[in-house]
Amino acid sequence: MKLVNKLGAIVALSLATGGALAQGAYPEKPVRVVITTVPGPLDAFARAVLTQVGKHLNQTFIVDNRAGAGGNVGAEIVAKAPADGYTLLFALDTTFTVNPSLYAKMPFDVAKDFAVVSVPVTYAQVLVVNPAIKATTLKEFVDYAKTRKITYASGGNGSPSHLTMAAFLNTAGLEMVHIPYKGTGQSVIDVIGGQVDSLFAVGSGVLPQAKAGKLRAIASSGSQRSPGTPDLPTVAESGYPSFSANFAYVLAAPAATPPEIVQLLAREVALAMDTQEVRDLNKMADYAPTKLNAQQSAAWIADTRKHWADVITKAKITID
């Protein structure tokens, strides 16, 4: 019975897609996937998903890490690649949602040069402080910051950690001293060491340290509490109901990629997200699956781009 169902699904897919898929079952050869960071959280997530997609499609997905310029280096490669489904992009959403407002000149048009396949997960930033800071709640942190000179670290100008704090400071009417780093790793170390007072960072990078007592977690930037940290309130719950700062990972293809290939890849990502291996990774990394299809993912990116453009303008954030 399972074999009959499987054969039926294959026939239905062939009838539904036509075009490029009718000429041969995509993918017929290995697929190159450009990842816009060095090995790290995005790379680990992308590889986990691509492993499942490759197993299901019986094809190899080859990872090509091309970091630089906030993701622009890797994204430009894909934007200019043949639109045949054999060159894809796995990137931080900030390449599409933040960079257009940060860089005076972009090597591609984020709205016109890509076909969005999926925004599979979103993730929040967690506000942590050095335990010496006399604050256990967001209100106490704000009150503390109003009475003295407070510093905050970030992974660099325009990074998610910087953008989240900039958005919060604007919302709360606060001023703090920004200490940018080249990446989040050293910034976390220096907040633990007391060289910097506070930091917004992805949960997987700071929550283990908070549980060990080396940092104190104050609030999450997400629109709702994370299943992984149900006791940690959001910024919105802590007195700033309009505040929300979520980031995401994005799978995209060159703009003219046949729609049937885009839809096939979107369905494959959705199937991969439902595997035990990817579910375990999401839980460990504190990622929230979105269940967005390709069209909804593109709309999420467009809306988020408008949000961060406003934050960047008000905070006067620039790239050196």
C-alpha positions, 0 to 999 in steps of 0.5 A: 500500500505504501508503494502504491501511495508513493508511486501515486505521489510521484505521478501527481507531482509530475503532472502538477509541475510540467515544464522543467520537471517534465523534461527530467526529474529535478534535480538530475545532478548535484545542487550547489548551495551558497551559505553566506557565513562561515561554519556556525549556526546558519551553516549547521541549520542549512546542512541539517535541512539539506541533508534531509532534502538530499536524502528525500530527492536522492541527490547531493547538495554541495555547501559552498561557504562564501562569507563577507559584506553581511552576506552580500558576497554570497548572495551576489554569486547566486543572484548572477547564477543560471536560474535553473535550480542548481545554484541556491542561497542559504542566508541570514534574513538580514541580507534581504531585510537590513543590508538595503538600508545599511549599504549605500550600494548593493550588488543586486536588487533584493526584491527583484533578483531572487525567488524566495523559497522558504523562511523556515525558522525565526529566532529571537535575541536574548538580553543578557547582562553581567551578573554584577549589574543590579537588575533581574527584570527589564524594568530594573535594567531600564531604571539602572541604565537611566542612572549611569553610563551603561555599555552594550556589545554587539556582533558588529554594526548592523548585526542582529544584536546591534539592531535589536538593542538599537530598536529597544533603546529607541522604544525605551527612550534610552541611551547606551554606549555601543561596543561593536565586535567582529562577531558575537563570540568575543562579545559574549566573552567580554560581557561575562568578563565584565568589560561590557555590561550587556548584550542582545544575542541569539539564545543558543549563544548565551542561554547556556552561560546564563544557566551556568550563572555567568550571565543573567538573562533578562528578556527575549526580543521575540513576539512570544516566549520561546518553548525552550525558555518558557520562564523568560519573558519577552520585552513586549510582556515587560512593559513595551507591548509594541516591541518585537525583533525576530530574525530568520534564515532564508533559502532562495534561488535566482529570480527566474528559477522556474516556479515549479522548482521553487515550489518543489524545494519549498515542499522539501524544506517543509518535509525536512523541518518535520524530521526528528533530526531537524526538530531536535536541532531547532529545540537545541538552538531555540529556533521557531519553525514558521510553516510559511510557504514560498509566497508567505516567506517572500511577504515576511521578508518584504514586511521585515525589510520595512521594519528594519529600514525604520529602525536603521534610519532612527538609530542612524546606523551606518557601515564603516 
